[in-house]
Amino acid sequence: MIAFVSGILEMKLNGYVVINVQGIGYKVFMSEASIDSLAEIGEEVKVYTHYHVREDDISLYGFLSMEELNMFELLISVSGVGAKSALNTLANIEPSAFALAVISNDTSKLVKIPGIGAKTAGRIILELKDKLKNQDIVSSKVNKSKIIVDEENEINEAISALQVLGYNRKEIEKAFEHINVQNLKLEDLIKQGLKYLARN
């Protein structure tokens, strides 16, 4: 409903900021790491937002990138993961590392995050991988000289990881056509893919 908020940063407080948009102050909840990374008070900022509606609460959550927003929305879609827990997760793991953990069934990486136990980590991986399976994964025509479509190779794993973060397969494959993928490890493939997608 509100895709982003752009205005003058009025306040940085514990767990949220206030952004002045033409005389209206928007209270936006953010992770402490994101708040620390924002500009100084009085400067212009832009944060991507999620409009969170519950029976007893309407809140606005803010993020520095679309990848963080996508990760947050995926996390709160998992049963038992609330908005505060999702923000805490964002503060403790990069979107690329999160996507890699989901794709590789790495519960050990997720349980290192404060507040995420073994059951929750397992549920995150199970439900998000199931969502990925339900997406349209029909391969588009790609440059076969750069990408060999093989279910067992790291390119396909990287594509799946980026799908976890909300990108569709067609735009991911297009991104990899413009990236030198030779000799890159899986995590590096994901990071390079994110950089290209963020620019375009």
HUHU-V742305 format. One record per helix or strand of 3 or more residues. SS is the DSSP state (@ for helix, = for strand). FROM is the first residue (numbers start at 1). TO is the last residue. If there is no record, write none. Layout:
ss=SS from=FROM to=TO
ss=SS from=FROM to=TO
This chain:
ss== from=4 to=13
ss== from=16 to=21
ss== from=24 to=29
ss=@ from=32 to=37
ss== from=44 to=54
ss== from=57 to=63
ss=@ from=66 to=76
ss=@ from=83 to=92
ss=@ from=95 to=103
ss=@ from=107 to=110
ss=@ from=118 to=134
ss=@ from=154 to=164
ss=@ from=169 to=177
ss=@ from=186 to=199
